[in-house]
Amino acid sequence: MVFIDEYRGVTYSIPHNDDGVWHYKISPKRDRRSTARGQPQPPMPEGYPTREAAIQAAERAIDLWLVPA
């Protein structure tokens, strides 16, 4: 099962894991992807120890992406 939520108008998901390592995926709407800001920063390749940590990291990445230049 995939946990899907929205933060500040940007959808993100936390896929279920089998190995105890959590990752997130940010899915900005098409109109936001075309901005000069590009894409939000990708998650750490090694992942996060808990789902809550992955959620917090996804929300931090969205915050950094949406901060005015």
N, C-alpha and C positions, 0 to 999 in steps of 0.2 A: 504494500500500500504506500502511496506517495502522499506526503503532507504538502498541501498547497495553501499558500496564504498570499496576502497582498500587504505591502507596506509602502506608504506614501505614494500610492497609485501604481506601484510596480509589483508585478506578480513574481513570486519565487517558489521553488519547490525543494523539498528535502526527500529524496527517494529512500525507501526502506533499504536497510543494509543487512547483510548476512555476516559481516566480519567485525562489527563493532566500531567501524569508522564511518563517520557521517560526512556528507558533502551537500552542497547546495547548488542550485542552478537558478540564475536570475533570467527572467523572460520579459524584457521591456516591450511595451507595445510598439508597433511598427513606426509610429510617428516619433517616438522618443529615440529609437535607434538611429534615426537619420540626423540627429543633432550633431553639432560640432564636438560635443563631449564624447561621442563614440559609445562604447559599451562599458558597463560597470566592470570593475576589476574581477578577474576570475578567482574562484576559491583556491585555497592552498591545495596542492596536489596530494599531500599526505592526509588531508581531511581533518576532522575534529572528533574529540573523544565522546561527545554526547550530542544528541539532537538539539538540545537547547543552545549549545555552543555554536552549532552550525546555523541556527536561526539568528543568533546575535551577530555572527559574522556576516550573514547575508544582509541584515539590516544596516550594519556598519558600511558595507560596500555600497548599498543603495544611498545611504547618507552622503558618502564621499562623492559618489557619482552626481548627485543632485545639487551639491554645494555650488553656488555661483562662482564662476571663474574670476 
